[in-house]
Amino acid sequence: MLTIGWFSTGRDQAARDLLRAVWEAIQRSELKARIAFVFSNRERGQDAESDRFFDLVEAYGIPLLCLSDRRFREERKEPPARAGEPLPVWRLEYDRAVTRLLEPCPFDLGVLAGYMLVVGDGMFRRYPLLNLHPAAPGGPAGTWQNVIWQLIAQKASQAGVMMHLVNQDLDQGPPVTYCTYSIRGAAFDPLWAEVEGRSVEQVRAEEGEANRLFREIRHQGVLRELPLVVATLRAFADGKVRIEGGRVVAADDRPIAAHDLTAEIDRLVEARSQGMTDGATRCIAFDLEGPLTSQDAAFELMGLVAGGHAIFRAISRYDDILALAGRPDYEPGDTLALIVPFLLRHRLGATDIQRLAEAAPLVKGAREVMERLTADGYQVCCITTTYEQYARRLTQRLALPAERVACTAFRIEELRARLGDADMAAVNRVEAALLELDVERDEERLRDLLDAFYWQELPGTPLGEAVAAVKPVGGKRKVEALDRFAASCQLGLSRWVVVGDSITDNAVLAAVRDAAGLASVFNGNRYALECGNVGVASLSLMDILPLVKAWEDGGLDGARQLISREAKPPDADGPHYHWLAGTDIAEPIEVHARFRRLVRQAAAALG
């Protein structure tokens, strides 16, 4: 039996998905192995995401070993290691401390699964360590983002994923296993045509990671990552490959360049992407605010302080301006980062956010829809921009497992502890100026005031660091979360249903629409309606179920037929079903606005 040592920082959902995939393969007896331990370079209390990872490890009964590299460095009063430079002395000492910690836990093969530290030679010379890299052997190095941009720049015809031995060459160790996939053909050629005549620099500046070719290359890679990790470990466990003297050796002792698992991975991906009525996994992802609760959590949270609603409306309008202007690295929903100074100034905390979630009204039918979909075999997920303290408490009320919720990490008490009097004075000044503005008439003054505050005054200050630390899950970050969920259940986006209602959902709705999945807008505003392929305007979320069933049975044609059968005058009572793709959406905008006001009330005008 293969004994595995698992190394992970545990920083996100992807880290949990990787561990879960291998653990479940072991439990199904598909992988003859055991995980001897999980090691993390974080400790409990250091980060909410890694704490959730530790919860999963302990739920599986796997020994958990932790040694915080941050605490190790700070105790020695050393600066952080610099990218591209040799590891400093303290990092080499840290690796030696890790090897001492691992001595009682022998293992055959180590897997770096979201381990965010460069491994020094003291470790990779002692242990056979495998790392997952999002490129084929000989392909681009660097992060997955850099890899994809290089593939586009090279006008490549093929991409891939590999597991390689860790050595002194970052991302360039000897390949152990790999799979490749074509990025040409019927699915890709129209996407290549969209970037024809533009340089990579132009595409990055104009569209960034929202570019459809970029997204599809990433999506196809993500679909293969988990199967490749499991298949690689199975190849070791079954004796098909092993590591000997820093080389990859086949079962007959013959050195091989790498073990090509393309055919096996393609079969797994294809099997998981078949139709929904043949017993395959069925998945649906909801936004939280709008489809499941009528409340806007950030709006209500700001309402706990004097003048808070007016301040939030001003910042929400500024957020729309930035998102629509395409500010680099800015995503719809980043309002939740922009209001951080005001939440910290008024000493609001995690308890205040959780209390809001306890009392938040559910949209009519939300609980019943969750129960019905679960009973019908759906894996129900929630991808929401709202803060984790709110999202996790409210989804608990709906019986959604924590591992199926993607939301915005917010270490509010830790961030507040870093601030001083000068930070608070700056917030007081801007707050007073915002309360004097007429947001509808003074848009230019609003933009000038907040541009100066966020992008000139705050950078480099503790308050600026607090804003930068919060990365709301909106826009393309929602697409990334959906890609992770899709990879965990090995289901392509064409087989997904997503339900959203606002500008924070536009990218994820467009991604599923473009993949020919069911991109559903529930009581949406114009930004969402422009990106979905179907719409439902109703007082009850239950009215989305007939549309989902029609799509299950007949695909998008089935959904369109139901919409045609159920057509009614725009002023009639609901539900109203609309086909949105490639049509004039003036009437749906009017109808959805009416139901949005009825269901969401004060929050209807936001986002």
Secondary structure, DSSP 4 states (H G I P E B T S, - for coil): -EEEEEE----SHHHHHHHHHHHHHHHTTSS-EEEEEEEESS-TTS-HHHHHHHHHHHHTT--EEE--HHHHHHHTT-PPP-TTSPPPHHHHHHHHHHHHHHTTS--SEEEESS--SPPPHHHHTTS-EEEEESS-TTS--S-HHHHHHHHHHTT-SEEEEEEEE--SSTT-SPEEEEEEEES-STTTHHHHHHHTT--HHHHHHHTGGG-HHHHHHHHHHHHHHHHHHHHHHHHHHTTSEEEETTEEEETTS-B-S-EE-HHHHHHHHHHHTS-GGGT--EEEEE-SBTTTBS--HHHHHHTTSTTHHHHHHHHHHHHHHHHHHT-TT--TTTHHHHTHHHHHHTT--HHHHHHHHHHPPBPTTHHHHHHHHHHTTEEEEEEEEEEHHHHHHHHHHTT--GGGEEEE---HHHHHTT--HHHHHHHHHHHHHHHH--TTT-HHHHHHHHHHIIIIISTTSHHHHHHHH-----THHHHHHHHHHHHHHT--GGGEEEEE-SGGGHHHHHHHHHTTSEEEEES--HHHHTT-SEEEE-S-GGGGHHHHHHHHHHHHHHHHHHHHHT---TTS-S-EEEE-TTS--HHHHHHHHHHHHHHHGGGGG--
